[in-house]
């Protein structure tokens, strides 16, 4: 923000930016886990479509 220093919001904007772009410490990025398999989500989605 160009006028951030004028409005004295630079610290808040910087903190917001860093929180928005940082992964949480408990976020798992292991692509080998079952939950990261897209076909699993398709299977669950089709089950819910049959129920509804």
Secondary structure, DSSP 8 states (H G I E B T S, - for coil): -TTHHHHT-HHHHHHHHHHHTS--TT----TTSGGG-HHHHHHHHHHHHHH-
